[in-house]
Amino acid sequence: MAHHEDPAMPQQHRTTTVEQGRFCVARCSCGWRGPARRARSLARSDAEGHAAGGA
């Protein structure tokens, strides 16, 4: 039996930050990826904005 998401339930976004050399990138379980940032705080802000529905 295939698993289907309930359309009434919105997908929960789980964000993380990943370091790539001198840069930090925000990523989400939905496949979204933020821009590379030198400041971790900016990458975290990108992730928070995405999870809140801003992207």
C-alpha positions in Angstrom: 0.0 0.0 0.0 1.5 3.4 -1.0 1.7 6.2 1.5 -0.1 9.4 0.4 0.0 12.6 2.4 -3.3 14.0 3.6 -3.9 17.2 1.5 -5.5 18.8 4.6 -2.2 18.5 6.5 0.5 20.9 5.3 4.0 19.5 4.8 6.2 20.2 7.8 9.4 21.8 6.8 12.5 20.6 8.6 15.4 22.9 7.9 19.1 22.5 8.6 22.3 24.3 7.8 25.2 22.7 6.1 28.7 24.0 5.9 30.4 23.9 2.5 33.9 25.2 2.8 33.8 28.8 3.9 30.0 29.0 3.2 26.9 27.8 5.0 23.7 26.8 3.1 20.2 26.3 4.5 18.4 23.2 3.3 14.9 21.9 3.8 13.3 18.4 3.8 11.0 19.6 0.9 14.0 20.1 -1.4 14.4 23.9 -1.0 17.9 25.2 -0.7 18.9 28.7 0.3 21.8 30.8 -1.1 25.4 30.2 0.1 26.2 32.6 3.0 29.4 33.4 4.7 27.6 34.1 8.0 25.8 31.1 9.7 23.3 33.5 11.2 22.1 34.6 7.7 21.7 31.0 6.6 19.7 30.3 9.7 17.5 33.3 9.0 16.9 32.0 5.4 15.8 28.7 6.9 13.5 30.3 9.4 11.9 32.5 6.7 11.4 29.4 4.5 9.9 27.4 7.3 7.5 30.3 8.1 6.2 30.2 4.6 8.2 33.1 3.1 9.7 31.0 0.3 
